[in-house]
């Protein structure tokens, strides 16, 4: 198991403790996201053969840059879903935090204040949602659905529905360089994505919080009875999701050189699709950021391939939706097979 593969659950191949050790050849197992890895490689090979520009460094960095916002939102969603929850407000939070950054830059605030503003706004959004869910005991679907509407409305109200252009603003240059600059041939944004990915993996794999999150997602009542403060866990999960939305807002403004009042309507579905395609169970308690990264890359490569092949963008939603249903369906069948095999092992042992 690697650092990025943060699933602490036992494999279906795990033999009973008293079974005699069997000698077998070591094999590489990608576990729950084997299918999407194979599909990703197959699509890459096809595009490499049919679209010579696909493997160019410029195209590769373009895929990474154009999917950084999705990756950040998907990482936040990974924490929420592993904990057994869901967040319908992340795309609206992206728009709201982006507008906060746009207003800060438009007002001529220093660069460090402007850069901090969407991150703080995201944390406040996550904090309020977490408190309402954990301590006021309002349903998660009600809170996140309500915030989806409130934040989308806020993004439209603050500038009367117009995009805030920040190109040329005094504090915008550091934001632009962060999102579009390079270190040699490597984009700064690619390095940032890698750092965030490794940090998320470390939290899930090597901290008490990460272990508690998996336990809560698997069985909230059992986690509570074992001393885990589930209310505090939910609060921290939404803080992480809010932080991810704030960072995504920063990246979005840097890429577009403006704060858009409305986000892409498919953004939320794409982020959640990437998480589920990457093998994170929608029922909670299983998943990891490596799978999420692979899911984001898979959808990004599909989108890039459709663009290179001059397939109309209108088909993207159809393709993503079909892939999502297929991935979740495969996950359900896999989980059913695991349960049946474990039951058979238990029966033989008994």
N, C-alpha and C positions, 0 to 999 in steps of 0.2 A: 504494500500500500504506500502510495506516494504522499508527499505533503499536501498536494492539491486534492487528492482523493480523500475526502474527509468523512466517509461513511464508516462509522464504528460498528455497524451491525455485522453479525456473522454471515459468512457465505453459505449458500445452499450446499456447497461441497464439503462443509465442515463435518468430519465424522464424529460419532459419539466418543466421549472421553475414554471409555474402556475398550475401544476398538483397537485391534492390532494395527500397528503402523504399516501402511502399504507403500512399497517402493514404486514411484512413478516419475516420469520425466517432468522437470519443472516446465511450466508453460506460462506464457504471458497472458494475463487476463485483464481486460478493461472493464469487467463487471457490467454494471447496469447500462453503460453507454457504448457497449461494443457495436451495436447496430448503427448508431449515428456516426461513429468513427469510420466504419466501413463505407457508409453512404457518403460521408465527406470526402474520403479518399477517392471513391469512384467518380464523384462529381468533379473533383480537382483534375483527375486524369483525363476525363472527357473534355473539360474546358482547356486543358493544356494542349490537347491534340487538335481541337477545333478553333481555339482562339489564341494565337501565338503571344498576344500581349498579356495574357492572363498571368503568366509566371514572371513578368517584369517586376522589378523592385518598386517601381512607381505604382503599379496596380496593387501590389500587395500592401504597400503603406496606405493606399487609398481605401482598401477594404478595412484595415484596422481603424483608420481615422473616422471613416463614415459610420462605424459601428461602436465607437467608444461610448457614446451616450447610451446606446442599448445595453452595452456591457455593464455600465455603472448602475443603471436601473435594475438590470437582471441580477446583479450581485446583491443589491438591497432586497430584491424579491426572494432570492435564495434563502436568506436568513429568515424572512417571514414565513415562507412555505415550510422550511425544515421545522420550524417551531409549531407547525400545525395551523398557521393562519394564512391570511391573504391580504393584499393591499390594493384597492382599486383606485387609489388617489395618486399614484406615483407620477403618471404622465402630467396630471394637472399641477402637481408639486413642482415638476420640472419647469412648466410655464411660469408659475408664480415666482420661483427663485430666480429664474432668468430675468423676469421683469424687475425684480428687486435690484439685481446687478445693473440692468440697463438704467434704472432711475439713479442709482448711485453714481454711475459713470457720467450720466447726463448732468448731474448736479455738480460735477467737477471734484468729487471726493478723491483723496489720495488713492493710489493704486491698491495699497494693502488694505485699506478700509473697504474699497469696492470689491476686492476679491473675497474678503471675509464675509461680506453681506449675504450672498446667496447660501453660503455654508451655514451661517447662523440662522438664516431664515428656514433652511431645511431642518435644522435641529429643533427649532421652535415648533415647526409643523409636526415633527415626529413626537416631540414631548407632549403636545396637547392631545394628539391622537392616542398615545400610549396611556396617558392619565385617564382619558374618557373611557377607554376600553378596560384598563386594569383596575381602576379604583372607583370610577363612577358606575362601572358595570354595564355600559351601553354596548349593544351587540357590535362586533367587529365589522360586519357588513354594513350596518347603519352608519357607523362612524366614518369608515373609509369611503362609502358611497356619498355621504354628505360632504366630506372634504373634497371629493372629486369635483362636486358641483361648486362648492364655495371657492376653491382655489382657481378653478377655470374662470369663474366670474370675476374674481379679484384681478387676474391677469388681463381681462378685457377692460375692467373699469379704470385701472390706474392710468392708462394712456388712451382712453376712449376707443379701445379696439385696434389702435394703430401700433405698428412695429416701432420700437425705439432704436434708431440708428446710432451706433456708438463709434463708428469708424471716425478717427480723428479726435475722439475725446481724450483729454489729457492723461487719464489713467488707463486707457485701453491698451496701450502698446505692450505692457507686461502680459496681459491676458492673451493678446494675439500671439506673442512670441511663445508663450506656454503651449498654446493649442497648435500652432502652425510651425514653430521653430524646430530645428534639428540639432543633434549632437553628432557631427560627422554625417554619415548617411542615414542615421537612425532618428526618426521623429521623437521629439520630447514626449509627445502624447503616448507613443508606444511604450516608452520607459515608464511613464506614469501609470499606464494600464497594468503593466507587469508588477509594479510595486503595490498597487491597490489589490491586485489579484493575490499576491503572496501574503499580504497582510490579512486579507479575509480568510485565506486558507489556514494561516497560523492560528487565528482566533478560533476557527472551527475545530481544528485538530489538536491543538496543544494547550488550550485554556479550559479552566473549569466551566466558564460560560459556554463554550462550544459543546462540551460534553453534556451539560445540563440542557442545552437547547435541543439536542437530539433526544434526550430522555423525555423532555416535555412534549415534543412532537410525536413520539411513539405512544406515550400514555400520560396525559396531563395529570390525572388523579394519582397515579402511582408516583409520578415525579414529586407532586406536592406532599404525599405521605412520606417520601424519602428526604424531606427537608428542603426541597428546592422552592425558592420563592417565585412561583410562576407569574405572579402579578408584576414583580420587578423584571422578570425575564421578558415579558411582553413589552414593557416600557422600553427596555434597552433595544429590543428588536426593532421597534418603530423609530427609535433614535437613529439606529444604523440605516434604516430605510430613508429617513429624512436627510441624513448626511449624504447618502448616495444620490438623492434627488438634487441636493444643493450642488454637489460636484458636477452632476450631469448638466445642471443649468449653466454653470460656469463654462463647461466645454462647449455647450450648444451656442452660447453667445459668442464665444471666441471663433467658432467655425463659421457662423452666419454673419459675423460683424454687426449683429443687431439682436435685440430681444424681441422674439415673436410673441404676440398676445395669445396665440392659439398653437397648440402642439399638433403634431401629426396624429390623426385619429387612430391610426393602427399601432401607435407606439406602445401602449400598455399591453395589447395583445401580443406584440412581437417580443417584448421583454419576458412576459410570462411563458410564452411558447418556448423561448430559448432555455429557460429554467427547466421546464418539463421535458423538452426534447433531450436535455443533458442528463436526464435520469433522476432528478429530484422528484420524490413521490409527492403527488398533490395531497395525499393524506397526512404528510408530515413524517418526521423521524428518520428520513433517509435522503441523502443527497450530498452535494459537494460542489465547490466552485470550479473544479476542473471540468465537470460535466457542463456547468453553465457556460464556461468559456468555449467549450466545443460546440454547444448549442448556438451561441452567438456567432461563432465562425461559420457554422453550417448555414444558418440563415443569411449571413452576410455574403458568403460565396454564392449561394443561390441567387440572391439579388444582383450581385455583380455579374454573374453568368447571364442572367436575363437581360441586363443592360448591354453587355458585350454582344449578345446574340440578337439584339434589337427586338426583343419580345416586349410588347406593351406593358408598362408598369401596372396597368389595371389588373393584370393576372397575379401580381405579387401576393395580394391578400388571399386569393384562392389557393395558391401554392402553400403559403404559410399555414393556413387553416387546415388543409389536408394533411400536411406534415405533422401538425400538432395532434390531430385526432389519431393519426397512425402511431405516433410516438407514445401517447398515453395508453392507447389500446395495447401496444406491445408490452408496456410496463405492467398493465393489469394482468395480462396473460403470464408474464414472467413471475409476478408476485404469487399468482395462483399456483404456478408450477412449483415455486419454492415451498409454499405451504404444503402441497401434496407430498413433496419429497421429504420434508421434515416429518410429516405425519407417518410416512412409510418407515423412516429411520426409527422413530419413536416406537412404532408397533413392533419392529424387529427386535429392538433392544428390550422392550417389555416382554 
